Amino acid sequence: MYPQTLPRPPRPLLTKRRVDALKPRQGRYDVFDARLPGFMVRVHPSGRKIYRFKYLFAGRQRVETLGEHGIDFTTEAARTLAEVLRGRRAAGEDPAADRRLRRAAAAAVTVADLIIEWLRDGPAAAPNKRAKSWINDASRLNRHILPLLGSRPAASLTMSDIERAQRAIADGETAADVRTGPRGRAIITGGRAAARSSIATFSACLAWAAARGKIASNPAIGVRKIAGVKRERFLSDTEAARLMATLETLQARGRITPTFADVVRVLLLTGARRSEITNLTWDELDLERGLIRLRQLRAKNGDKVIVLNPAARAIIEARPRTGRFVFASTTNSTKAIVNVAKWWDRVRSAAGLPGLRLHDLRHSFASFAAADGASLPMIAKALGHAHTATTARYAHLADADAQRVADGVGRRLAAAQRSVNALATTATPSTSGHPTVSQSLGS
C-alpha cells in the first residue's frame, strides 16, 4: 500500500489577531492569506513579522516587501497595498520595476539636496518658527553637516553615519576660516555645543523628509546627543559696574559707537535676548507704559512683553529716530545695527572680562533679580521663559542671600555675647569647654 498524503491545512485569513498570535520558530516561515493570493506574512526568529506580496510576471516569480507588522502597517493596510499591486500586475505593470526606479531616484538625492529642499519648503510647514531660527539652522547645516555628509545619498544614511558626524564636529574637524564678504569672515571652530545643535537641526530636517516620503525613515532617531556644555556666566556687582564704566570710556574715546553702547546697556537693564534689542523697532515700543511688545515671530516663545525700568526707558527715549529701528546701523539707517560681535570683543577685552558673552548679560539680569529676592516665577516672566523649569538654573543664586541672612544672625548673636561678656569679670574663664560665638567667628 502506498502511504496516504496528509492534506495540507487550510490557509488562515490573515487578521491582526492572527498575525499577533504567530510565534517565532527556530527558522523563518511564511503564512499565506486564504483570501488574497500572494499576500503573506513572514515570521522571523527574532519575532519580526514582515508583510510581503508574491506574484508572477513574464513567467518569473517576484516578491514585493510591503512593510513590518505594527511598525509600517496594520494587517488591513498591508492587504490593501497588496490588492493595489495585484491590480497593477493584472494590468500588465511590474511593481518591482517601479520599485527599482524609485530606489534609483532616491539614491540620486543627496543630503545636500535634502537640506536645500528643507530650508526652502520647511518654513511653510512651521509657520510659527522665527526667521532667525531658520537662519541659525542654515548656518549649522552649511558649516558642519554639508562638509561631512553633503555628497552622501540621503537614502543610504545610517545612525552610525550621524553618530560619526557628531563626533567629528565635536573634535573640530569642521573648523574653518570662511570669508563672508569683502570685509567679513567667519571663524568656525566646531566643538561639543556645535555638535549637539547641528545634529539636533539635522534630525529635524530628516524628520521633515521622512514625513513627506523623501526618505524611508529618520536615521537620526535614537542618536544620543552629546551632553550640552553649561556656559552660564553671571556678572558680580563689581564686574557690572566695571562693564558700564568701560562702555562710557570707550564711547568717549570713539572706540565704540553710542548705538552699540546703548544696546549693551539695555541688554543688561532688561535681560532681553540680543536679537530682541538689536532688531527693536519703534512700533514695538509703548513708552507711555514703559513696555516693549514683541509679536510672536519676534520672540522665541510667542508674544512677549519686556518691562523697561526707568534707566532703560531713558536710554531708548534719548535715541534719535532716524528710521524704523531703535538701534539703527550708523551707515544705513534703514537697517538694524551691524558688527555687534566686533564691538563686543573690544568692550569685554577692555573691561577685563574675557569669554563673557552678550547672552551672559541676560543671565546676570536674572542673578541680580534673584539677589533682590524676586521669585523664580517672576524672573521667568521677566525673561520670557515658557516654563519656570528653565529658570530653575538661577535658584542657587538665592542660596547666597540665605547665607548672608544666616551670617547676619550669627554676627548679631556674637555682638550680644560680647556685650554680656563685657559685664562679667574678665578673669572668669569659660568652663564649658566650648568656644563662644565670638570665638567661632574669629572675634
Disulfide bonds with the S-S distance in Angstrom:
none
